[in-house]
Structure formats: C-alpha cells, structure tokens
Amino acid sequence: MDYIVYLPLFMIVFPIVGALITGLAKEKHDLARNVMAITVSLVSALAMVAILYQYVNFGGWELLLHQIAPGLEIKLRVDPLASLFGGTAAILWFFSVLYSTGYMAHEHDRRRYFIFYLLSLGMTMGIAMSANLLTLYLFYEFLTIFTYPLVIHEGNEEAKTAGIRYIIYSFFGAGMILIGLILIFGTAGTLEFTRGGIVDLSVGSLRIWQAAFLCLLFGFGVKAAIMPLHAWLPSAMAAPTPVSALLHAVAVVKSGVFGILRIMYSIFGIGALLALELGFFVAGLVSITILTASIIAMQQDVLKRRLAFSTISQLGYITLGAGLMTSIGLTGGLLHIINHAILKITLFFCAGAIITVTGKKKISELKGLGKQMPLTMIAFTIAAIGMIGIPPVNGFISKWYLIQGSLEAGAPIFVAVLIGSALLNAAYFMPIIINAFFKEGDFEPVKGKPEAPLSMLLPILILVTGCLVLGIFLPLTVPYFHDIGEYLFTMGGNN
C-alpha cells in the first residue's frame, strides 16, 4: 500500500489537474464543466476520507517533495491537525461545488469561476498537509492568488474595491509571516512543525521570540480576521455567495486560524507560550474581536454582511480556545473548527438560496419569507440556533468545552465573554427568524417551485441534518477532538 504515502500530494495535484481540464470546456458547456467540477471535489473528499482512515488505523507519515537547503524543505505530513483541517475543508468543498452548479447557472464567466474554485481546493489541501512553516507559507500565498479572482468575480466597482482590499491585507499578512519565519529559522535553525514545539528559550533573545510570535500571530491574523485586521472580510461579500461560504466557513479564514494553531502548538509549544506569557495575551486579544464583531453584526441590515461579522466573532472562539492553555479549552477550540464550518456554510447557502429565489438581500425585506421558503428558513433557524450555542445543535458542545476550559484556566472573565457573545448572537440572529416566520410581509405560500433549485437545496438540507447529528451524537466528534487536543497539548522538551 505504498500509494497511500502519496495521497497528500494527490490531494494537491488532482484539483489542479481537474481545474485545467475543466477549463477546456467552453463557456456554454455547463453540463460537462459541472460534472467535472463535482467529480474532482467528490474524489478529493473520498481521498481525504482514505487519509483519515489510514491515519486513525496506522498513524501519520511524511512526504519530502524538495530540499532547498538544510532545514528548508518543501514537505507534506499527515498528523492530527492536518487531518482535522484537511478533512473538514475537503468534505465541505464537495457540497460547495454542488451548490455552485445551481447558484452559478445564470451567472457570467462560469468557466473561470470553477477553474479558480478547484485551484483553491488544491492550495487549501497544501496548507493542511504542510509539514513545516515554509511549506505552509508557500501554499498560503497561492491560496490568496487563486481566491482573488473569485472575490472580484462580479466585475463591478464594489467587487474590484473588495479585491484590492483583500490583496493589500493578505500581502501585508504574508509579509508579517515572512518576517516571523526568518526570525524563527535564524534562531532555531528549523521550521519543522513538531509536537511540543521547536522553540528553545535558552537560545537567542526572549525579545526575538516574542517578536517572531507577534509577527506570525498578526500575519495569520489577517485571514483569521482578528480586529483590526478584519476589514477585508465584510468587503469580500461582494463575491458570489458560494465564494462567501468558501471564504467564511471552509478555506480562507480557517487557513488563518490553522496557521495560528500551528505557530502556537507546533512551533512554540505550551512551555514557551507559558514562559513568554503569550497565551492569555492571545485570548484577551480575540475576546475583544468576539464582542466587538457581534455588536457590529447587530447593526447590519444586509444579510451577508451580518453573517460576515458573525464569522469574525466566531473565529475568535477557536483562537480563544488555543489561548486558554488548557487541554479542555483547546478541545473546545478544535471542535469549533468543524462546528462553525458546517453551521456557517449552511447559513451562507441559505442566504444564497434566498437571493436566488427572491432577489432580496436585506433582513428588513425578509418578512414572511418562511411561508414561501419554509425548508430554507427552517434550515437557517437550526443553524442560527447552533451559532448561538443552544442544544441539541452542534454549536453548543464546543462552547461548553470553551467555558470549561476558561474555568480550568482560572479565568472566569472569558466565561463572561462567551456568555455575552451568546446573548449578542441571539440578538442578531433572532430578528431574522422572527421576520421570516412571525411577521406579515410580501411573501406568501407559492405553488410550483417556492424553494431554490435542488442542486442548492439538497446541500442545505444535508448540512443542516449534519448540524443536528453532530450535536446529538457527540461520540462522533468529541473523543476524536479530545485526542487531538491532548496530542497538541504536549510540553516541549526545550522549554
């Protein structure tokens, strides 16, 4: 079974090849292009399942692609964090592509859209499977380049402005990462992701280590939308809704969070973070983001913008869990990677369905919509309840673990942050639900096709069912994520 070793490389190369083949179909040949895009994403998801099976049963492995110099290698690795991020992204990408075939049916430049959608899949898999900071940095940069055409897809002034902002912020973040990378390599002599971290505080200056950490934190913090580095994200709502789902739930923002987790637990390690007193600094920083973004979300009337600021807030939960410096808190943060992903992609898919069927984009315009699109709005309601953190939807369990982690860390202030955020979530999600189901408006029951096309509705229904399944049957996720948290929560021997 030697071919298994090459599956991480396959996860990168296959979507790239698929994108090139997809580009061969002419613009009007929608069926051939859609079938190709769906097939590529499905095969990628199945290959990721094979990687997960292999890892669970036989453990992780590495694949060296190229050595630039001693300590500078382009290398892939399957480990717990790679499995978590890669598995979440690959599986949800399939639903995104399926949804896109319906949403983009009447849009322009569909060939270009699917080419870059698949290329972005390959780069995201590269980020997930990176064995060191250099490899992660390279794929991280390529992801920015390949998602840029998706952000500006509409081609109007709003989209172009959003694209410029996205590039400026992303390249600023990349520059910060590069500085941090140089500082780490110059001091430690390696960039390898290692259990317990590679940082040896007896070597070099503490100021250098602190500077390196801050550069990497704020560099990855751009895509993770840590305030005040978040402004590109609401602007990116000018993109088509499946791209918004990609940016907010699956790839771009999660790649930023993934990078932060890597630098905290695979570069620095618990020992160094505690010695440098950086854990609570991170937790405090993202707590401001969690509350501020929630308050701003309440003020947004455009549905996608409200969801955008919700994303900024919810991403902070993951980083908060990492900053608590407890295994239970880290488990909560890791759980929220998948829980937030499936909840938020469902919400964005519902928003896209609403726009497709009604043309309405503002929350104030959705009064009575539950009568016309009951399935879509029921799905939206369930996902919104999950985002608030109400059982039995899956968002509850990750927030419960975060509260437990805060108490274990002796920091009840973060419990207050989490409870306050939950109340704010309710304040900005409940009016949408009330408008749809309990207020009279322009929408009445419609005969024929009141809902979005099946290619859009089916992913919504499957994903919202997943939200309930993961929330009710906790053994499907909790033990696995607890093991990942324990794996990462390892004291480094050099600290």
Backbone hydrogen bonds, N-H to C=O, Kabsch-Sander energy under -0.5 kcal/mol:
donor,donor_aa,acceptor,acceptor_aa,energy
4,I,1,M,-1.5
5,V,2,D,-1.3
6,Y,3,Y,-1.3
7,L,4,I,-1.7
10,F,6,Y,-2.4
11,M,7,L,-2.3
12,I,8,P,-0.7
12,I,9,L,-0.8
13,V,9,L,-2.8
14,F,10,F,-2.6
16,I,12,I,-1.0
17,V,13,V,-2.7
18,G,14,F,-2.9
19,A,15,P,-2.3
20,L,16,I,-2.0
21,I,17,V,-2.4
22,T,18,G,-2.6
23,G,19,A,-1.7
24,L,21,I,-1.5
25,A,21,I,-0.6
25,A,22,T,-1.1
29,H,26,K,-1.7
30,D,28,K,-1.9
33,R,29,H,-1.8
34,N,30,D,-3.2
35,V,31,L,-2.6
36,M,32,A,-2.0
37,A,33,R,-2.6
38,I,34,N,-2.7
39,T,35,V,-2.4
40,V,36,M,-2.6
41,S,37,A,-2.2
42,L,38,I,-2.5
43,V,39,T,-2.9
44,S,40,V,-2.2
45,A,41,S,-2.1
46,L,42,L,-2.5
47,A,43,V,-2.6
48,M,44,S,-2.1
49,V,45,A,-2.0
50,A,46,L,-2.1
51,I,47,A,-2.0
52,L,48,M,-2.5
53,Y,49,V,-2.5
54,Q,50,A,-2.5
55,Y,51,I,-2.7
56,V,52,L,-2.8
57,N,53,Y,-2.0
58,F,54,Q,-2.7
59,G,54,Q,-0.5
59,G,55,Y,-2.2
61,W,78,V,-0.6
63,L,76,L,-2.6
65,L,74,I,-2.4
66,H,74,I,-1.7
68,I,66,H,-0.6
68,I,72,L,-2.3
69,A,72,L,-1.7
72,L,69,A,-2.7
73,E,71,G,-0.6
74,I,66,H,-3.5
75,K,73,E,-0.8
76,L,63,L,-2.6
77,R,129,M,-3.4
78,V,61,W,-2.7
79,D,77,R,-0.6
83,S,79,D,-2.6
84,L,80,P,-2.1
85,F,81,L,-2.4
86,G,82,A,-2.6
87,G,83,S,-2.1
88,T,84,L,-2.0
89,A,85,F,-2.5
90,A,86,G,-2.6
91,I,87,G,-2.0
92,L,88,T,-2.0
93,W,89,A,-2.0
94,F,90,A,-1.2
95,F,91,I,-1.0
96,S,92,L,-1.9
97,V,93,W,-2.6
98,L,94,F,-2.4
99,Y,95,F,-2.5
100,S,96,S,-2.2
101,T,97,V,-1.6
102,G,98,L,-0.8
102,G,99,Y,-0.7
103,Y,99,Y,-2.3
104,M,100,S,-3.0
105,A,102,G,-1.0
107,E,104,M,-1.7
113,Y,109,D,-1.9
114,F,110,R,-2.2
115,I,111,R,-2.1
116,F,112,R,-2.1
117,Y,113,Y,-1.8
118,L,114,F,-2.0
119,L,115,I,-2.1
120,S,116,F,-2.0
121,L,117,Y,-1.0
122,G,118,L,-1.8
123,M,119,L,-2.0
124,T,120,S,-2.2
125,M,121,L,-2.1
126,G,122,G,-1.6
127,I,123,M,-2.1
128,A,124,T,-2.4
129,M,125,M,-2.2
130,S,126,G,-0.5
130,S,127,I,-1.0
131,A,75,K,-2.6
133,L,191,L,-2.4
136,L,132,N,-2.1
137,Y,133,L,-2.4
138,L,134,L,-2.2
139,F,135,T,-2.1
140,Y,136,L,-2.3
141,E,137,Y,-2.0
142,F,138,L,-2.0
143,L,139,F,-2.1
144,T,140,Y,-1.4
145,I,141,E,-2.0
146,F,142,F,-2.5
147,T,143,L,-1.8
148,Y,144,T,-1.3
151,V,147,T,-2.0
152,I,148,Y,-1.9
153,H,150,L,-1.0
155,G,152,I,-1.3
160,K,156,N,-2.4
161,T,157,E,-2.7
162,A,158,E,-2.2
163,G,159,A,-2.4
164,I,160,K,-2.3
165,R,161,T,-2.3
166,Y,162,A,-2.5
167,I,163,G,-2.4
168,I,164,I,-2.6
169,Y,165,R,-2.5
170,S,166,Y,-2.4
171,F,167,I,-2.8
172,F,168,I,-2.0
173,G,169,Y,-2.4
174,A,170,S,-2.4
175,G,171,F,-2.2
176,M,172,F,-2.0
177,I,173,G,-2.3
178,L,174,A,-2.4
179,I,175,G,-2.0
180,G,176,M,-2.3
181,L,177,I,-2.9
182,I,178,L,-2.3
183,L,179,I,-2.3
184,I,180,G,-2.5
185,F,181,L,-2.7
186,G,182,I,-2.7
187,T,183,L,-1.3
188,A,184,I,-3.4
189,G,184,I,-0.6
189,G,185,F,-1.8
191,L,71,G,-0.6
193,F,131,A,-2.3
194,T,192,E,-0.6
194,T,266,S,-2.5
196,G,265,Y,-0.8
197,G,194,T,-2.5
198,I,267,I,-2.7
199,V,267,I,-1.7
201,L,199,V,-0.6
203,V,200,D,-2.1
209,W,205,S,-1.9
210,Q,206,L,-2.5
211,A,207,R,-2.6
212,A,208,I,-2.8
213,F,209,W,-2.3
214,L,210,Q,-2.5
215,C,211,A,-2.4
216,L,212,A,-2.3
217,L,213,F,-3.1
218,F,214,L,-2.6
219,G,215,C,-2.0
220,F,216,L,-2.7
221,G,217,L,-1.6
222,V,218,F,-0.7
222,V,219,G,-0.9
223,K,219,G,-0.5
224,A,220,F,-1.9
225,A,222,V,-1.1
226,I,221,G,-2.5
229,L,226,I,-2.9
233,L,230,H,-2.3
235,S,231,A,-1.1
236,A,232,W,-1.6
237,M,234,P,-1.5
238,A,235,S,-1.6
239,A,236,A,-1.9
243,V,240,P,-1.0
244,S,240,P,-1.9
245,A,241,T,-2.6
246,L,242,P,-1.8
247,L,243,V,-3.0
248,H,244,S,-2.7
249,A,245,A,-2.3
250,V,245,A,-1.0
250,V,246,L,-0.7
251,A,246,L,-2.3
252,V,246,L,-0.7
253,V,247,L,-1.9
255,S,251,A,-2.2
256,G,252,V,-1.4
257,V,253,V,-2.0
258,F,254,K,-2.9
259,G,255,S,-2.0
260,I,256,G,-1.9
261,L,257,V,-2.5
262,R,258,F,-2.2
263,I,259,G,-2.4
264,M,260,I,-2.2
265,Y,261,L,-2.6
266,S,262,R,-2.5
267,I,262,R,-1.1
268,F,263,I,-2.4
269,G,264,M,-2.0
270,I,490,T,-0.7
272,A,268,F,-0.6
273,L,269,G,-2.2
274,L,270,I,-2.6
275,A,271,G,-2.3
276,L,272,A,-2.5
277,E,273,L,-0.5
277,E,274,L,-0.6
278,L,273,L,-2.4
279,G,273,L,-0.7
282,V,278,L,-2.2
283,A,279,G,-2.3
284,G,280,F,-2.8
285,L,281,F,-2.3
286,V,282,V,-2.4
287,S,283,A,-1.5
288,I,284,G,-1.4
289,T,285,L,-1.2
290,I,286,V,-2.8
291,L,287,S,-2.1
292,T,288,I,-2.6
293,A,289,T,-2.4
294,S,290,I,-1.1
295,I,291,L,-2.0
296,I,292,T,-2.3
297,A,293,A,-2.3
298,M,294,S,-1.4
299,Q,295,I,-0.5
299,Q,296,I,-1.3
300,Q,297,A,-1.6
303,L,361,K,-2.7
306,R,302,V,-2.2
307,L,303,L,-2.2
308,A,304,K,-1.8
309,F,305,R,-2.3
310,S,306,R,-1.8
311,T,307,L,-2.0
312,I,308,A,-1.9
313,S,309,F,-1.9
314,Q,310,S,-2.9
315,L,311,T,-2.6
316,G,312,I,-0.8
316,G,313,S,-0.6
317,Y,313,S,-0.5
317,Y,314,Q,-1.1
318,I,314,Q,-0.8
318,I,315,L,-0.7
319,T,315,L,-1.5
320,L,316,G,-2.6
321,G,317,Y,-2.2
322,A,318,I,-1.6
323,G,319,T,-2.1
324,L,320,L,-1.1
325,M,322,A,-0.8
330,L,326,T,-2.5
331,T,327,S,-2.2
332,G,328,I,-1.9
333,G,329,G,-2.2
334,L,330,L,-2.6
335,L,331,T,-2.7
336,H,332,G,-1.7
337,I,333,G,-0.7
337,I,334,L,-0.9
338,I,334,L,-0.9
339,N,335,L,-2.4
340,H,336,H,-2.2
341,A,337,I,-1.4
342,I,338,I,-2.3
343,L,339,N,-2.1
344,K,340,H,-3.1
345,I,341,A,-2.2
346,T,342,I,-1.3
347,L,343,L,-2.0
348,F,344,K,-2.5
349,F,345,I,-2.3
350,C,346,T,-2.2
351,A,347,L,-2.3
352,G,348,F,-2.6
353,A,349,F,-2.2
354,I,350,C,-2.4
355,I,351,A,-2.3
356,T,352,G,-2.5
357,V,353,A,-2.4
358,T,354,I,-2.8
359,G,354,I,-0.8
359,G,355,I,-1.2
360,K,354,I,-0.6
363,I,301,D,-3.8
365,E,362,K,-1.2
366,L,363,I,-1.7
368,G,435,N,-2.8
369,L,366,L,-2.0
370,G,436,A,-2.0
371,K,368,G,-1.7
372,Q,368,G,-0.6
372,Q,369,L,-0.7
373,M,369,L,-2.9
377,M,373,M,-2.3
378,I,374,P,-2.3
379,A,375,L,-2.3
380,F,376,T,-2.4
381,T,377,M,-2.3
382,I,378,I,-2.4
383,A,379,A,-2.3
384,A,380,F,-2.6
385,I,381,T,-2.4
386,G,382,I,-1.9
387,M,383,A,-2.0
388,I,384,A,-1.9
389,G,385,I,-1.7
390,I,385,I,-2.2
393,V,390,I,-1.3
394,N,467,C,-1.3
396,F,393,V,-1.7
398,S,394,N,-0.8
399,K,395,G,-1.3
400,W,396,F,-2.3
401,Y,397,I,-2.2
402,L,398,S,-1.9
403,I,399,K,-2.1
404,Q,400,W,-2.3
405,G,401,Y,-2.8
406,S,402,L,-2.1
407,L,403,I,-2.1
408,E,404,Q,-2.5
409,A,405,G,-1.8
410,G,407,L,-1.3
411,A,406,S,-2.7
414,F,411,A,-1.7
415,V,411,A,-0.6
416,A,412,P,-1.9
417,V,413,I,-1.7
418,L,414,F,-2.3
419,I,415,V,-2.6
420,G,416,A,-2.8
421,S,417,V,-2.5
422,A,418,L,-2.1
423,L,419,I,-2.1
424,L,420,G,-2.1
425,N,421,S,-2.8
426,A,422,A,-2.2
427,A,423,L,-1.9
428,Y,424,L,-1.6
429,F,425,N,-1.9
430,M,426,A,-2.2
432,I,429,F,-0.7
433,I,429,F,-1.5
434,I,430,M,-3.0
435,N,431,P,-2.5
436,A,432,I,-1.8
437,F,433,I,-2.3
438,F,434,I,-2.5
439,K,435,N,-0.6
443,F,367,K,-0.9
449,K,447,K,-0.9
456,M,453,P,-1.8
457,L,453,P,-2.7
458,L,454,L,-2.9
460,I,456,M,-1.2
461,L,457,L,-2.4
462,I,458,L,-2.5
463,L,459,P,-2.6
464,V,460,I,-2.4
465,T,461,L,-1.6
466,G,462,I,-1.9
467,C,463,L,-1.8
468,L,464,V,-1.4
469,V,465,T,-2.7
470,L,466,G,-2.8
471,G,467,C,-1.0
472,I,468,L,-2.0
473,F,469,V,-2.9
474,L,472,I,-1.2
476,L,473,F,-1.8
477,T,474,L,-1.8
478,V,474,L,-2.5
481,F,477,T,-2.6
482,H,478,V,-2.6
483,D,479,P,-2.1
484,I,480,Y,-1.8
485,G,481,F,-2.5
486,E,482,H,-2.4
487,Y,483,D,-2.3
488,L,484,I,-2.5
489,F,485,G,-2.2
490,T,488,L,-2.5
495,N,492,G,-1.0
